[in-house]
């Protein structure tokens, strides 16, 4: 009886460890996606700012 309980406890502990690892992996993926999203938005905004500046320079040169 006691060995059966010990065996099930071992399986439960293994399962809990697997879930912790999965949780950590998911957290890392979310962090990576957040960083990629932030970089993408920064790139887009920088690009628009540069394009707007270039357009304004051309307009000033043409006037």
C-alpha positions as protocol buffer text, in pm:
chain_id: "A"
residue {
  index: 1
  type: UNK
  ca { x: 0 y: 0 z: 0 }
}
residue {
  index: 2
  type: UNK
  ca { x: 269 y: 245 z: 101 }
}
residue {
  index: 3
  type: UNK
  ca { x: 478 y: 166 z: -207 }
}
residue {
  index: 4
  type: UNK
  ca { x: 176 y: 240 z: -430 }
}
residue {
  index: 5
  type: UNK
  ca { x: 135 y: 578 z: -262 }
}
residue {
  index: 6
  type: UNK
  ca { x: 507 y: 650 z: -299 }
}
residue {
  index: 7
  type: UNK
  ca { x: 488 y: 557 z: -667 }
}
residue {
  index: 8
  type: UNK
  ca { x: 193 y: 788 z: -727 }
}
residue {
  index: 9
  type: UNK
  ca { x: 363 y: 1068 z: -535 }
}
residue {
  index: 10
  type: UNK
  ca { x: 669 y: 1025 z: -756 }
}
residue {
  index: 11
  type: UNK
  ca { x: 455 y: 1047 z: -1069 }
}
residue {
  index: 12
  type: UNK
  ca { x: 278 y: 1354 z: -931 }
}
residue {
  index: 13
  type: UNK
  ca { x: 609 y: 1523 z: -852 }
}
residue {
  index: 14
  type: UNK
  ca { x: 738 y: 1445 z: -1202 }
}
residue {
  index: 15
  type: UNK
  ca { x: 420 y: 1586 z: -1352 }
}
residue {
  index: 16
  type: UNK
  ca { x: 449 y: 1901 z: -1143 }
}
residue {
  index: 17
  type: UNK
  ca { x: 811 y: 1947 z: -1254 }
}
residue {
  index: 18
  type: UNK
  ca { x: 708 y: 1905 z: -1619 }
}
residue {
  index: 19
  type: UNK
  ca { x: 438 y: 2167 z: -1575 }
}
residue {
  index: 20
  type: UNK
  ca { x: 684 y: 2409 z: -1415 }
}
residue {
  index: 21
  type: UNK
  ca { x: 919 y: 2365 z: -1710 }
}
residue {
  index: 22
  type: UNK
  ca { x: 632 y: 2420 z: -1955 }
}
residue {
  index: 23
  type: UNK
  ca { x: 524 y: 2731 z: -1766 }
}
residue {
  index: 24
  type: UNK
  ca { x: 878 y: 2869 z: -1778 }
}
residue {
  index: 25
  type: UNK
  ca { x: 905 y: 2797 z: -2150 }
}
residue {
  index: 26
  type: UNK
  ca { x: 575 y: 2972 z: -2217 }
}
residue {
  index: 27
  type: UNK
  ca { x: 690 y: 3270 z: -2012 }
}
residue {
  index: 28
  type: UNK
  ca { x: 1010 y: 3291 z: -2214 }
}
residue {
  index: 29
  type: UNK
  ca { x: 812 y: 3274 z: -2540 }
}
residue {
  index: 30
  type: UNK
  ca { x: 583 y: 3554 z: -2422 }
}
residue {
  index: 31
  type: UNK
  ca { x: 886 y: 3764 z: -2328 }
}
residue {
  index: 32
  type: UNK
  ca { x: 1040 y: 3702 z: -2671 }
}
residue {
  index: 33
  type: UNK
  ca { x: 717 y: 3795 z: -2850 }
}
residue {
  index: 34
  type: UNK
  ca { x: 685 y: 4111 z: -2640 }
}
residue {
  index: 35
  type: UNK
  ca { x: 1040 y: 4214 z: -2730 }
}
residue {
  index: 36
  type: UNK
  ca { x: 985 y: 4141 z: -3099 }
}
residue {
  index: 37
  type: UNK
  ca { x: 661 y: 4342 z: -3096 }
}
residue {
  index: 38
  type: UNK
  ca { x: 831 y: 4633 z: -2926 }
}
residue {
  index: 39
  type: UNK
  ca { x: 1116 y: 4626 z: -3178 }
}
residue {
  index: 40
  type: UNK
  ca { x: 870 y: 4610 z: -3467 }
}
residue {
  index: 41
  type: UNK
  ca { x: 671 y: 4908 z: -3342 }
}
residue {
  index: 42
  type: UNK
  ca { x: 991 y: 5105 z: -3281 }
}
residue {
  index: 43
  type: UNK
  ca { x: 1110 y: 5027 z: -3633 }
}
residue {
  index: 44
  type: UNK
  ca { x: 777 y: 5131 z: -3784 }
}
residue {
  index: 45
  type: UNK
  ca { x: 763 y: 5457 z: -3591 }
}
residue {
  index: 46
  type: UNK
  ca { x: 1125 y: 5540 z: -3670 }
}
residue {
  index: 47
  type: UNK
  ca { x: 1067 y: 5466 z: -4036 }
}
residue {
  index: 48
  type: UNK
  ca { x: 761 y: 5690 z: -4050 }
}
residue {
  index: 49
  type: UNK
  ca { x: 949 y: 5969 z: -3873 }
}
residue {
  index: 50
  type: UNK
  ca { x: 1239 y: 5945 z: -4119 }
}
residue {
  index: 51
  type: UNK
  ca { x: 1001 y: 5939 z: -4416 }
}
residue {
  index: 52
  type: UNK
  ca { x: 815 y: 6243 z: -4283 }
}
residue {
  index: 53
  type: UNK
  ca { x: 1143 y: 6428 z: -4230 }
}
residue {
  index: 54
  type: UNK
  ca { x: 1262 y: 6342 z: -4579 }
}
residue {
  index: 55
  type: UNK
  ca { x: 932 y: 6455 z: -4729 }
}
residue {
  index: 56
  type: UNK
  ca { x: 955 y: 6785 z: -4543 }
}
residue {
  index: 57
  type: UNK
  ca { x: 1313 y: 6840 z: -4661 }
}
residue {
  index: 58
  type: UNK
  ca { x: 1209 y: 6779 z: -5022 }
}
residue {
  index: 59
  type: UNK
  ca { x: 917 y: 7020 z: -4981 }
}
residue {
  index: 60
  type: UNK
  ca { x: 1148 y: 7288 z: -4841 }
}
residue {
  index: 61
  type: UNK
  ca { x: 1400 y: 7236 z: -5120 }
}
residue {
  index: 62
  type: UNK
  ca { x: 1125 y: 7269 z: -5384 }
}
residue {
  index: 63
  type: UNK
  ca { x: 990 y: 7595 z: -5242 }
}
